[in-house]
């Protein structure tokens, strides 16, 4: 390909994709079942709307994902305080 030739958009995308494939870095991380979980709060709060009063309440979404199986646990909470998280997710703690 000459640097003087203009490219169509589809050709440009093709060459960019081929170039990115050369630099794509991937690595397998070995994990055992049940060994790790990744947890975080998901973005902006969701809104719960009371159908009777129309009152809008914010709810924060907690997400936990088992790294081996990719199974997810998702639950809405009224705040992001860890005390609430510990008591409602693990009542025996």
N, CA and C atoms as an extended XYZ file, in Angstrom:
279
Properties=species:S:1:pos:R:3:atomname:S:1:resname:S:1:resid:I:1 pbc="F F F"
N         0.841       -1.179        0.000 N   UNK     1
C         0.000        0.000        0.000 CA  UNK     1
C         0.882        1.237        0.000 C   UNK     1
N         0.658        2.118       -0.909 N   UNK     2
C         1.416        3.364       -1.005 CA  UNK     2
C         0.807        4.400       -0.071 C   UNK     2
N         1.642        5.206        0.566 N   UNK     3
C         1.142        6.244        1.462 CA  UNK     3
C         0.474        7.379        0.687 C   UNK     3
N         0.622        7.383       -0.620 N   UNK     4
C         0.019        8.420       -1.462 CA  UNK     4
C        -1.422        8.096       -1.847 C   UNK     4
N        -1.800        6.820       -1.767 N   UNK     5
C        -3.146        6.426       -2.194 CA  UNK     5
C        -4.170        6.792       -1.126 C   UNK     5
N        -5.266        7.430       -1.503 N   UNK     6
C        -6.325        7.675       -0.524 CA  UNK     6
C        -7.071        6.361       -0.250 C   UNK     6
N        -7.597        6.235        0.953 N   UNK     7
C        -8.313        5.023        1.338 CA  UNK     7
C        -9.799        5.298        1.469 C   UNK     7
N       -10.579        4.288        1.128 N   UNK     8
C       -11.993        4.332        1.463 CA  UNK     8
C       -12.116        4.113        2.965 C   UNK     8
N       -13.248        4.514        3.534 N   UNK     9
C       -13.441        4.335        4.972 CA  UNK     9
C       -13.322        2.863        5.370 C   UNK     9
N       -13.899        1.972        4.589 N   UNK    10
C       -13.844        0.539        4.906 CA  UNK    10
C       -12.402        0.023        4.877 C   UNK    10
N       -11.597        0.532        3.928 N   UNK    11
C       -10.192        0.128        3.870 CA  UNK    11
C        -9.435        0.651        5.093 C   UNK    11
N        -9.711        1.894        5.456 N   UNK    12
C        -9.073        2.486        6.626 CA  UNK    12
C        -9.366        1.646        7.862 C   UNK    12
N       -10.640        1.290        8.057 N   UNK    13
C       -11.028        0.471        9.208 CA  UNK    13
C       -10.331       -0.884        9.182 C   UNK    13
N       -10.223       -1.473        8.007 N   UNK    14
C        -9.557       -2.767        7.872 CA  UNK    14
C        -8.100       -2.674        8.332 C   UNK    14
N        -7.373       -1.679        7.857 N   UNK    15
C        -5.961       -1.545        8.216 CA  UNK    15
C        -5.774       -1.187        9.689 C   UNK    15
N        -6.654       -0.387       10.244 N   UNK    16
C        -6.594       -0.063       11.675 CA  UNK    16
C        -6.815       -1.333       12.487 C   UNK    16
N        -7.801       -2.140       12.103 N   UNK    17
C        -8.091       -3.388       12.820 CA  UNK    17
C        -6.887       -4.334       12.763 C   UNK    17
N        -6.285       -4.482       11.611 N   UNK    18
C        -5.106       -5.350       11.472 CA  UNK    18
C        -3.959       -4.851       12.336 C   UNK    18
N        -3.755       -3.546       12.390 N   UNK    19
C        -2.695       -2.978       13.202 CA  UNK    19
C        -2.960       -3.200       14.694 C   UNK    19
N        -4.205       -3.052       15.116 N   UNK    20
C        -4.558       -3.261       16.523 CA  UNK    20
C        -4.379       -4.718       16.930 C   UNK    20
N        -4.651       -5.648       16.029 N   UNK    21
C        -4.494       -7.073       16.331 CA  UNK    21
C        -3.044       -7.412       16.675 C   UNK    21
N        -2.099       -6.713       16.087 N   UNK    22
C        -0.680       -6.953       16.373 CA  UNK    22
C        -0.332       -6.607       17.809 C   UNK    22
N        -1.009       -5.603       18.361 N   UNK    23
C        -0.671       -5.110       19.697 CA  UNK    23
C        -1.597       -5.608       20.795 C   UNK    23
N        -2.601       -6.373       20.425 N   UNK    24
C        -3.566       -6.824       21.419 CA  UNK    24
C        -2.872       -7.696       22.462 C   UNK    24
N        -2.946       -7.273       23.689 N   UNK    25
C        -2.299       -8.012       24.774 CA  UNK    25
C        -3.361       -8.787       25.549 C   UNK    25
N        -3.218      -10.079       25.585 N   UNK    26
C        -4.119      -10.910       26.371 CA  UNK    26
C        -3.298      -11.873       27.202 C   UNK    26
N        -3.861      -12.268       28.320 N   UNK    27
C        -3.156      -13.195       29.191 CA  UNK    27
C        -4.199      -14.003       29.961 C   UNK    27
N        -4.010      -15.285       30.025 N   UNK    28
C        -4.884      -16.141       30.805 CA  UNK    28
C        -4.432      -16.102       32.262 C   UNK    28
N        -5.357      -15.851       33.163 N   UNK    29
C        -5.049      -15.857       34.589 CA  UNK    29
C        -5.713      -17.089       35.191 C   UNK    29
N        -4.924      -18.066       35.626 N   UNK    30
C        -5.536      -19.282       36.186 CA  UNK    30
C        -6.217      -18.985       37.529 C   UNK    30
N        -7.438      -19.469       37.675 N   UNK    31
C        -8.195      -19.280       38.912 CA  UNK    31
C        -8.866      -20.580       39.292 C   UNK    31
N        -9.075      -20.759       40.589 N   UNK    32
C        -9.788      -21.934       41.084 CA  UNK    32
C       -11.225      -21.537       41.394 C   UNK    32
N       -12.178      -22.455       41.242 N   UNK    33
C       -13.574      -22.144       41.542 CA  UNK    33
C       -13.748      -21.667       42.985 C   UNK    33
N       -14.478      -20.574       43.157 N   UNK    34
C       -14.774      -20.053       44.492 CA  UNK    34
C       -13.619      -19.351       45.181 C   UNK    34
N       -12.502      -19.199       44.501 N   UNK    35
C       -11.315      -18.616       45.131 CA  UNK    35
C       -11.389      -17.092       45.219 C   UNK    35
N       -11.947      -16.437       44.210 N   UNK    36
C       -11.974      -14.978       44.171 CA  UNK    36
C       -13.341      -14.464       43.765 C   UNK    36
N       -13.626      -13.260       44.244 N   UNK    37
C       -14.823      -12.549       43.808 CA  UNK    37
C       -14.433      -11.091       43.611 C   UNK    37
N       -14.917      -10.492       42.549 N   UNK    38
C       -14.683       -9.076       42.291 CA  UNK    38
C       -15.969       -8.342       42.636 C   UNK    38
N       -15.853       -7.281       43.439 N   UNK    39
C       -17.035       -6.548       43.888 CA  UNK    39
C       -16.873       -5.058       43.609 C   UNK    39
N       -18.005       -4.400       43.380 N   UNK    40
C       -17.994       -2.956       43.163 CA  UNK    40
C       -19.426       -2.442       43.180 C   UNK    40
N       -19.551       -1.135       43.340 N   UNK    41
C       -20.830       -0.460       43.192 CA  UNK    41
C       -20.965       -0.064       41.736 C   UNK    41
N       -22.136       -0.258       41.142 N   UNK    42
C       -22.326       -0.042       39.707 CA  UNK    42
C       -22.845        1.363       39.412 C   UNK    42
N       -21.973        2.229       38.951 N   UNK    43
C       -22.343        3.524       38.389 CA  UNK    43
C       -23.252        4.397       39.220 C   UNK    43
N       -24.116        5.132       38.529 N   UNK    44
C       -25.052        6.044       39.178 CA  UNK    44
C       -26.168        5.254       39.853 C   UNK    44
N       -26.793        5.853       40.872 N   UNK    45
C       -27.880        5.125       41.541 CA  UNK    45
C       -29.081        4.920       40.621 C   UNK    45
N       -29.764        3.815       40.855 N   UNK    46
C       -31.029        3.552       40.165 CA  UNK    46
C       -32.128        4.280       40.938 C   UNK    46
N       -33.301        4.336       40.379 N   UNK    47
C       -34.410        5.019       41.044 CA  UNK    47
C       -35.558        4.040       41.260 C   UNK    47
N       -36.053        4.033       42.495 N   UNK    48
C       -37.228        3.228       42.834 CA  UNK    48
C       -38.392        4.204       42.967 C   UNK    48
N       -39.453        3.953       42.228 N   UNK    49
C       -40.612        4.849       42.251 CA  UNK    49
C       -41.779        4.146       42.927 C   UNK    49
N       -42.268        4.740       44.002 N   UNK    50
C       -43.431        4.207       44.702 CA  UNK    50
C       -44.659        4.443       43.823 C   UNK    50
N       -45.360        3.367       43.415 N   UNK    51
C       -46.502        3.540       42.509 CA  UNK    51
C       -47.679        4.285       43.137 C   UNK    51
N       -47.779        4.253       44.465 N   UNK    52
C       -48.904        4.921       45.129 CA  UNK    52
C       -48.657        6.417       45.315 C   UNK    52
N       -47.449        6.773       45.753 N   UNK    53
C       -47.168        8.176       46.071 CA  UNK    53
C       -46.359        8.883       44.987 C   UNK    53
N       -45.692        8.116       44.122 N   UNK    54
C       -44.824        8.725       43.116 CA  UNK    54
C       -43.473        9.146       43.677 C   UNK    54
N       -43.227        8.841       44.943 N   UNK    55
C       -41.949        9.204       45.574 CA  UNK    55
C       -40.794        8.449       44.907 C   UNK    55
N       -39.726        9.170       44.638 N   UNK    56
C       -38.552        8.579       44.000 CA  UNK    56
C       -37.460        8.418       45.046 C   UNK    56
N       -36.954        7.186       45.156 N   UNK    57
C       -35.888        6.874       46.109 CA  UNK    57
C       -34.693        6.343       45.347 C   UNK    57
N       -33.507        6.841       45.692 N   UNK    58
C       -32.286        6.339       45.067 CA  UNK    58
C       -31.916        4.980       45.648 C   UNK    58
N       -31.377        4.111       44.795 N   UNK    59
C       -30.900        2.795       45.212 CA  UNK    59
C       -29.555        2.548       44.534 C   UNK    59
N       -28.564        2.183       45.322 N   UNK    60
C       -27.242        1.907       44.779 CA  UNK    60
C       -27.120        0.415       44.503 C   UNK    60
N       -26.525        0.080       43.379 N   UNK    61
C       -26.456       -1.308       42.925 CA  UNK    61
C       -25.086       -1.885       43.257 C   UNK    61
N       -25.107       -2.959       44.040 N   UNK    62
C       -23.889       -3.685       44.407 CA  UNK    62
C       -23.768       -4.893       43.477 C   UNK    62
N       -22.555       -5.119       42.946 N   UNK    63
C       -22.317       -6.237       42.038 CA  UNK    63
C       -21.112       -7.030       42.533 C   UNK    63
N       -21.264       -8.329       42.614 N   UNK    64
C       -20.167       -9.241       42.917 CA  UNK    64
C       -20.126      -10.318       41.852 C   UNK    64
N       -18.941      -10.595       41.309 N   UNK    65
C       -18.810      -11.595       40.243 CA  UNK    65
C       -17.741      -12.606       40.635 C   UNK    65
N       -18.102      -13.892       40.605 N   UNK    66
C       -17.117      -14.942       40.830 CA  UNK    66
C       -16.206      -14.992       39.607 C   UNK    66
N       -14.907      -14.855       39.830 N   UNK    67
C       -13.992      -14.713       38.702 CA  UNK    67
C       -13.850      -15.987       37.862 C   UNK    67
N       -14.028      -17.147       38.448 N   UNK    68
C       -13.875      -18.397       37.696 CA  UNK    68
C       -15.080      -18.658       36.797 C   UNK    68
N       -16.285      -18.589       37.373 N   UNK    69
C       -17.495      -18.953       36.631 CA  UNK    69
C       -18.189      -17.766       35.975 C   UNK    69
N       -17.831      -16.552       36.396 N   UNK    70
C       -18.478      -15.333       35.925 CA  UNK    70
C       -19.935      -15.229       36.375 C   UNK    70
N       -20.329      -16.003       37.407 N   UNK    71
C       -21.659      -15.847       37.980 CA  UNK    71
C       -21.693      -14.527       38.737 C   UNK    71
N       -22.815      -13.821       38.623 N   UNK    72
C       -22.923      -12.506       39.251 CA  UNK    72
C       -23.982      -12.503       40.341 C   UNK    72
N       -23.721      -11.705       41.381 N   UNK    73
C       -24.686      -11.406       42.431 CA  UNK    73
C       -24.936       -9.907       42.345 C   UNK    73
N       -26.205       -9.507       42.231 N   UNK    74
C       -26.549       -8.092       42.109 CA  UNK    74
C       -27.679       -7.797       43.083 C   UNK    74
N       -27.507       -6.706       43.850 N   UNK    75
C       -28.536       -6.337       44.818 CA  UNK    75
C       -28.565       -4.822       44.976 C   UNK    75
N       -29.761       -4.260       45.118 N   UNK    76
C       -29.919       -2.822       45.328 CA  UNK    76
C       -29.931       -2.527       46.823 C   UNK    76
N       -29.265       -1.429       47.205 N   UNK    77
C       -29.207       -0.982       48.597 CA  UNK    77
C       -29.619        0.480       48.670 C   UNK    77
N       -30.102        0.882       49.818 N   UNK    78
C       -30.553        2.259       49.995 CA  UNK    78
C       -29.388        3.231       50.202 C   UNK    78
N       -28.198        2.725       50.529 N   UNK    79
C       -26.998        3.557       50.628 CA  UNK    79
C       -25.783        2.679       50.400 C   UNK    79
N       -24.602        3.307       50.370 N   UNK    80
C       -23.373        2.559       50.100 CA  UNK    80
C       -22.557        2.309       51.364 C   UNK    80
N       -23.192        2.361       52.506 N   UNK    81
C       -22.474        2.114       53.764 CA  UNK    81
C       -22.186        0.630       53.893 C   UNK    81
N       -20.952        0.296       54.250 N   UNK    82
C       -20.568       -1.116       54.318 CA  UNK    82
C       -21.292       -1.849       55.436 C   UNK    82
N       -21.710       -1.161       56.465 N   UNK    83
C       -22.462       -1.814       57.541 CA  UNK    83
C       -23.749       -2.417       57.042 C   UNK    83
N       -24.454       -1.683       56.189 N   UNK    84
C       -25.689       -2.199       55.603 CA  UNK    84
C       -25.397       -3.402       54.711 C   UNK    84
N       -24.337       -3.320       53.961 N   UNK    85
C       -23.949       -4.407       53.064 CA  UNK    85
C       -23.650       -5.672       53.863 C   UNK    85
N       -22.865       -5.554       54.933 N   UNK    86
C       -22.506       -6.716       55.751 CA  UNK    86
C       -23.741       -7.342       56.387 C   UNK    86
N       -24.641       -6.541       56.919 N   UNK    87
C       -25.791       -7.070       57.639 CA  UNK    87
C       -26.829       -7.715       56.717 C   UNK    87
N       -27.037       -7.147       55.545 N   UNK    88
C       -28.083       -7.704       54.702 CA  UNK    88
C       -27.598       -8.862       53.828 C   UNK    88
N       -26.320       -8.852       53.446 N   UNK    89
C       -25.811       -9.935       52.605 CA  UNK    89
C       -25.385      -11.132       53.438 C   UNK    89
N       -24.863      -10.862       54.614 N   UNK    90
C       -24.355      -11.912       55.497 CA  UNK    90
C       -24.938      -11.721       56.883 C   UNK    90
N       -26.194      -12.095       57.110 N   UNK    91
C       -26.847      -11.828       58.391 CA  UNK    91
C       -26.167      -12.504       59.580 C   UNK    91
N       -25.378      -13.540       59.363 N   UNK    92
C       -24.731      -14.234       60.478 CA  UNK    92
C       -23.441      -13.571       60.926 C   UNK    92
N       -22.994      -12.546       60.214 N   UNK    93
C       -21.713      -11.892       60.548 CA  UNK    93
C       -21.905      -10.991       61.723 C   UNK    93
